[in-house]
Amino acid sequence: MRYQLELTLRQAEGALARVLGAAERRGFRPLSVDGEAQPDGDRWHLRMTVEGERADSALQSQLAKLYDCLAVEVSPCT
């Protein structure tokens, strides 16, 4: 199943690598990643599409635990 993730991350070294690594370790394959810096210069808004067989709640709870992840929303792709 495919999921769309909307994340807000701190602009910190390695933040993107930690998000991608957490997704892959939970069995989700990243298909696309797009992001932009927020006007305050402190945060990134990241959109990511992933594919995997596990429930989206497993991924959402793990990403929410990351220090650099300020917000995460996961929804099924239609």
PELIN-V495569 format. One record per pair of residues at least 12 apart in sequence whose ideal C-beta (glycine too) atoms are under 7 Angstrom apart, sorted by sequence separation. I is the first residue (numbers start at 0). GAP is how many residues later the second one is. D is the distance in whole Angstrom. If there is no record, write none. Layout:
[[I & GAP & D] [I & GAP & D]]
This chain:
[[6 & 12 & 7] [34 & 12 & 7] [59 & 12 & 6] [32 & 13 & 7] [33 & 13 & 5] [59 & 14 & 5] [32 & 15 & 5] [58 & 15 & 6] [31 & 16 & 7] [31 & 17 & 5] [29 & 18 & 6] [30 & 18 & 5] [55 & 18 & 4] [30 & 19 & 6] [29 & 20 & 5] [30 & 20 & 6] [28 & 21 & 6] [27 & 22 & 4] [28 & 22 & 5] [27 & 23 & 7] [28 & 23 & 6] [27 & 24 & 4] [26 & 25 & 5] [10 & 26 & 7] [26 & 26 & 7] [22 & 27 & 6] [26 & 27 & 5] [42 & 27 & 7] [25 & 28 & 6] [48 & 28 & 7] [10 & 31 & 6] [27 & 31 & 6] [9 & 32 & 7] [10 & 32 & 6] [25 & 32 & 6] [9 & 33 & 6] [10 & 33 & 6] [25 & 33 & 5] [8 & 34 & 7] [7 & 35 & 6] [8 & 35 & 5] [22 & 36 & 6] [25 & 36 & 6] [7 & 37 & 6] [8 & 37 & 6] [6 & 39 & 4] [21 & 40 & 5] [5 & 41 & 6] [6 & 41 & 7] [21 & 41 & 6] [4 & 43 & 4] [18 & 44 & 6] [21 & 44 & 6] [3 & 45 & 6] [4 & 45 & 7] [1 & 47 & 6] [2 & 47 & 5] [18 & 47 & 7] [17 & 48 & 6] [1 & 49 & 5] [17 & 50 & 6] [18 & 50 & 7] [0 & 51 & 7] [2 & 53 & 5] [14 & 53 & 4] [6 & 56 & 7] [11 & 56 & 5] [9 & 58 & 5] [8 & 59 & 5] [8 & 60 & 6] [9 & 60 & 6] [8 & 61 & 7] [6 & 62 & 6] [7 & 62 & 4] [7 & 63 & 4] [6 & 64 & 7] [6 & 65 & 5] [4 & 67 & 6] [5 & 67 & 4] [4 & 69 & 5] [2 & 71 & 5] [3 & 71 & 5] [2 & 72 & 7] [2 & 73 & 6] [3 & 73 & 5] [2 & 74 & 6] [0 & 75 & 7] [1 & 75 & 4]]
